[in-house]
Amino acid sequence: MSDQKKKPLMRCLGEFFGNIAQGIKTNPEADANRTEVNRTVEQHTTDEGVILRRTTIDEVEVRNDHD
């Protein structure tokens, strides 16, 4: 068995919704250490009028976590 106490359900729900709220508030464009180096778009149209599109984005991200 485990020696750790389990978190109450309400605590787990609070953490869950808190993480969702934090993700909504975060602006991914604010990260100045990320640079897009390549974007490739492949598109194919079928005879039935269905468009298949694949977009590949290559990025370089430099982290300064060691400060």
VENFEN-V603009 format. One record per residue. N is the residue number from 1. RES is the residue in one letter. SS is DSSP state (alpha for helix, beta for strand, coil for the rest). OMEGA is omega in whole degrees, 0 to 359 (NA if undefined). D_LAST is the distance of its C-alpha to the last C-alpha in Angstrom with 1 decimal. Layout:
BEGIN
{{N & RES & SS & OMEGA & D_LAST} {N & RES & SS & OMEGA & D_LAST}}
END
This chain:
BEGIN
{{1 & M & coil & 183 & 39.7} {2 & S & coil & 176 & 36.3} {3 & D & coil & 182 & 35.3} {4 & Q & coil & 175 & 32.9} {5 & K & coil & 177 & 34.5} {6 & K & coil & 177 & 34.6} {7 & K & coil & 175 & 33.1} {8 & P & coil & 182 & 35.9} {9 & L & alpha & 182 & 36.7} {10 & M & alpha & 177 & 36.0} {11 & R & alpha & 179 & 32.5} {12 & C & alpha & 179 & 31.9} {13 & L & alpha & 178 & 33.4} {14 & G & alpha & 178 & 31.3} {15 & E & alpha & 181 & 28.0} {16 & F & alpha & 181 & 29.5} {17 & F & alpha & 175 & 30.5} {18 & G & alpha & 177 & 27.3} {19 & N & alpha & 178 & 25.3} {20 & I & alpha & 180 & 27.9} {21 & A & alpha & 179 & 27.7} {22 & Q & alpha & 178 & 23.9} {23 & G & alpha & 179 & 24.4} {24 & I & alpha & 182 & 27.1} {25 & K & alpha & 185 & 25.1} {26 & T & coil & 178 & 22.1} {27 & N & coil & 181 & 22.5} {28 & P & alpha & 180 & 21.5} {29 & E & alpha & 182 & 22.3} {30 & A & alpha & 181 & 19.6} {31 & D & coil & 184 & 16.9} {32 & A & coil & 183 & 16.7} {33 & N & coil & 182 & 14.8} {34 & R & beta & 182 & 17.9} {35 & T & beta & 176 & 20.9} {36 & E & beta & 182 & 24.3} {37 & V & beta & 182 & 25.7} {38 & N & beta & 174 & 29.0} {39 & R & beta & 181 & 31.3} {40 & T & beta & 178 & 34.5} {41 & V & beta & 175 & 37.3} {42 & E & beta & 181 & 40.3} {43 & Q & beta & 180 & 43.3} {44 & H & beta & 178 & 46.6} {45 & T & beta & 180 & 49.5} {46 & T & coil & 180 & 52.2} {47 & D & coil & 181 & 55.9} {48 & E & coil & 179 & 55.6} {49 & G & coil & 178 & 53.3} {50 & V & coil & 179 & 50.1} {51 & I & beta & 175 & 47.0} {52 & L & beta & 184 & 44.4} {53 & R & beta & 176 & 41.1} {54 & R & beta & 178 & 37.8} {55 & T & beta & 178 & 34.7} {56 & T & beta & 180 & 31.9} {57 & I & beta & 176 & 28.6} {58 & D & beta & 181 & 26.1} {59 & E & beta & 173 & 22.6} {60 & V & beta & 180 & 19.5} {61 & E & beta & 179 & 16.2} {62 & V & coil & 180 & 12.8} {63 & R & coil & 178 & 9.9} {64 & N & coil & 183 & 6.2} {65 & D & coil & 186 & 5.6} {66 & H & coil & 181 & 3.9} {67 & D & coil & NA & 0.0}}
END
